[in-house]
Amino acid sequence: MPRSEEVRFRAGEVELAGTLTLPDAPPPDGRRGRYPNVLLLASWLPRDRDGAWDRIGHPSWFAHGPTGVDEDRLLARLADALSAHGVASLRYDKRGCGASGGDWTDADLFTLIDDARDALGWLRSRPDLDLRRAGLLGHGEGAGLALSVAIPDPAIGALTLVGASARSMRDTLRRGVAERSRTGQDRDHPLIVAFDRLAEELIERADRGEARMALPLPGGQGPMLRLALWEQAFRTPPLALATMLHRSVSLVHGLRDAWADPAESRLLADVLRRGGNEPALRVVDGTGHELAEAPDDLTDDIAADLAARLLPRELPPVLLALQDAP
């Protein structure tokens, strides 16, 4: 069984809470007593460390499943699967979600990128984790964050992008609203209903440079969205980021994804390939954005693939000196 530690770390002016999952077995010979490690990054809107909708900080915004059991815990499933392959992982509640400080509605895109970098900094402070064997796994919005963080960071050797978008968030948002309207996916959640209903107004007001927009919910408990996040996402398509990335990348996408069409991952894979990478792409039939309907074998396959790509990297001496310092 994996070992889990509840952790807290500083991210700018707030403290974020998360879970470090460690393999039960010691690191294999040749790894200097340190585990390869992965930072897991959650998808769009308020999410907890497990990748689920944040029903702790915002219980009235999201419905529960028909049995009262929430199945959208992709990052928790992946953390357990990675530990079985000898890889440690950190996942954390987004700002203002779960046990983390701050306000989800106040975070812009660059703040979320900085939060991911601060999480990596915390991982690198651990003497039992190997700086030379580090990776990122991003889901939805987290895939874009993973690209942004990896490009300037020489210690990141491998990425896995799940349910990623490629084009502007403006285009992804509109396509997602249309697909959720057609299929009814996630329309049991009051926040998603309100978000989809006002998506065009959100786009227009963000394009005009307005600061905030109310998102009314039943009972008057809706958020006041800071529009900087959306404006920045409109201007920072993952497609452009992918042209600057030269790493090992795997992409996974549910065929029934109602948040980002599988064509987005295909487009990302094409751009990465033209840039000299050798990306692997897997489109999974019968499952959506959370991969909740997929068999457990898929989660294990994703973890095994990422673990196999966490190869030792040659790093600048200054980075190694930081890790090797007493």
N, C-alpha and C positions, 0 to 999 in steps of 0.2 A: 504494500500500500504506500502511496506517496505521503510525504510529510509536508504539512502546511504551516506557515507562520503568518500571523496577522502583522502587517507592517504599516508604518506611517512615514511619509517623507515630505519635505518642503518642495513646493512648486510655486515660485514667485512669492506672493504675499499670503498664500494659503497652505494648508496641510492636506495632503491627499492620503486616503486609506486604501490598502490593497492586500493581496494575498500572494506570498511567495510559496510556490510549490516546488518541492525538492524530491528527487528520486529516493527511494528507500535504499537502493544499493549504492555503494561507494563509487566514485568515478573510476572508469577503466584505467589500467596501467597506461602510462604515457601522457596522461592529462594533468600531471603535476598536482593531483589532489583537488582539482577544480572541475566543476560541471560546465559543459556548454549551456548556454542560456538564451531565452527568448522573451521579449517583451510583447505582450498581447494587447491589442488596441481595439476598442469597441466601436460599434457602428453609430449611425446617426441618432440624433435626439437624445434625451436623457437615458443613460444606460448605467447599470451597475457593473462591478468588476467581472461578473460572470457572463456579461454580454446581454443580459436580460433587460427589459424595460425596467426603469427605476420605480418599483412599487413601494419602496421604503420611504424615499424622500417625497414622492408624489403619488400616494396611493390612489387618489381619486382620478388620476389621469389615464390609468390603464386598467383594462379588465383582466380577469384571471381566466384560465382555461375552463372548459366545462366540468372538469373533475376537481378544479381548485388547484391543480398542479401546473406550474409553468414550465414549459419545455424549451423555451428559448434561452438556453444557458450554454451557448456554443463555446465561449471562452473557457468556462469551467470544464467542459468535456475535453477540450483540447489540452488544457493544462494537465489533466490526469493522463491523457494519452501520451503527451510529451514525456512525462515522468517515467512512464513505462519503457521509454526508449532512452533513458539516461539523461534527459534534458530538464534543467530547471526553468521555471517561468515565473514572471511577475505579471499580474493583472490588477487593475485598480479602478475604483469608482471614479467616474468623471466628476469634474467640479460640480458641487451642489447636489450630488447624487449619493445614495447610500450613506456611508460614514465620512465622506470627504467634505471638506470645507468649501467655501465659495458659493457662487450662484451660477447654475447652469445657463441661465438666460444672459448672463453678462460676459461669457467667454466668447472671444472672437477666434477666428481660425488660427492666428499666429499664437494666441495664448495656448490653444490646444496643442500646437506643435511644441511649444516650450514645455508644456506639462510632460509630453512624451520624452523630451530630452532630459528633463529632471528625473524622470523615472529611470532612464538609462544610467544617469549619473549615480543614482542610488544603487542600482545593480552592480555597477563597477566598483562600489565601495566594499562589496562583500568579498572577503578573502577566499570563500569557497566557490566562487564563480570565475570562469575563464574569459578574460577580455578578448582573447584571440578567437574564440568560438562563440560568436554572438549573432542573433538574428532578430527579425521582426515579423510578427504576424498581425495583419490589419484586416478588419472586417468592415465593409461599407465605407463610412467616413474614415475609419481607422486605416484603410488601405491607402487613402490619400495622405494621411499623416505619416504612415510608414515610408512612403516615397519621399516626402519632404525631409524626414529625419535622416534617411539613409544616404541621400545624395552627397552631403558634405562630411559624412562620418566614416572614416576608413576602417573602423572596427566592426561594422555591420557586414557580415559575409553573405547572408542569405535572407530572402524575404518570401513570405507566402501571403498572397492577396486574395481574400475571400469576398465574393459579391462586390467587387470593385466597380467604380464608375470610371469612365475615360474622358468623356466630354464635360463641358461646363456644368456646374451644379444647376444652372438655370434649365438646361436641357434635361438633365437627369431628373430634376424635380417634376417637370411637366410630364415626362414619360411615366414616372412613377405614379403620379396622381391619376393619370388615365388608366394605368393598369390596375390600380387598386379600385378604381370606380368600376372597371369591367368585371373584376373577380371578387370584390368584396373583402380581399385579404386585409387584415388588420383594422377593418372598419368597426370592430367591436370596441376599440379604444377611443375614448372621448377626445384625447389630444390629437390623434391621427385624423379623426373626422373633422375637427376644427382646422387643423393644419392644412388638410387637402382642400377644404372649402375656401380657404383664404389664400391659397398658394399664389394665385395670379396677383392679388393685391400685394402680397409679400414681395414678389419679384419686382413689381412696378415701384414700390416704395423704396426698396433697396437700390434699384437703379437710379432713383432720384437722389440718393444719398441721405435719406431720412434716418434718424438715429434709432427710433424704436417703433414697435407696433404691438398693439394688444391682440391677444389670441383668446377671445372669450370662450369659456367652457361652462357647462351646466353648473349652477351653484355659484357662479362668479369667482371661481378660483383659478382662472386661466393666467398664463404667464404674460409678461410684457417683454417681448423678444427684442434683443439688441440686434439691429440689422447689419452691423459690421461683419458678423460671421458669414452671412449670406452674400453680401457684396464681395467680400474677399474670395469666397468659394466660387462665385461666378467668374472671377478674374484669374483663378488658379486651377485650370483643368488638369487632372492627373495625366492626361495625354501629353501635355507639355513637360511635366516632371519626368515622365518615362523616357523622354529623349535624352535626359541628362544622367540616367542611371546605367551603371555597368556592374551588375552583380548577378548572382544566381537568383532567379525568380520563378516561382510556381503560382499559377492562378487557378482558383476553384470557383465555380459559379453554379448555383441552383437554376435549373431550367425554368422553374416557376417563380423566379425572383420578381417580386412586385415593387422593389425599390431601385434596382439597377438591372436593366436587361442584360442577358448573357452576351449580347453583341458588344457590350462595353468591354468585357474581359477579352473577347476576341480582338477587338481593336487595340487594346493595350498590348496584347501578345504580339501583334503585327509590328507595332512601333518598337517594342523592345527588341524584336528579332532584327529589324532593319538597323538598329543601333549597335548590333554586334553581340547581343545577348542570345541565350538559348532558352527562352522561357518554355515551361511546360504548362499546358492548359487542360483542365478537366471540367467539363460541363456535366452536371449530375441530373439525370431525369427524375421527375417526381418529387422534387424538393424545392423549397423557396429560399428566401434570403437567409434564414437562420439555420438552414440545413437540418431542421428538426426532424423531418420525415426520413432522412437518410439512415441507413444501417450503421451500427457502431463501427463496422469495418471501415467505413469512409473516414471517420474521425481518426482511427488508427493509421490509415494510409496517409492522411495529411500530416500527422505527427511524424511518422516514419520517414516520409520524404524530406521534411524540413530537417529532422535530426541528421540524416545522411549528408545534407548539404552544409552543415556547420563545420566546415573544414578550417584548420588553423590558418590564420592570416598573418602575413608579414606587416608589422605595424611600426609607426615611428617610435624611436626609443623613448620619447617623452611620455607616450601613453603607457608603455610597458613599465617605465620607472614608477608611474603613479600606482600601478597595480602591485608591483613588487616591493613598494615601500613598506617598512615595518609598521 
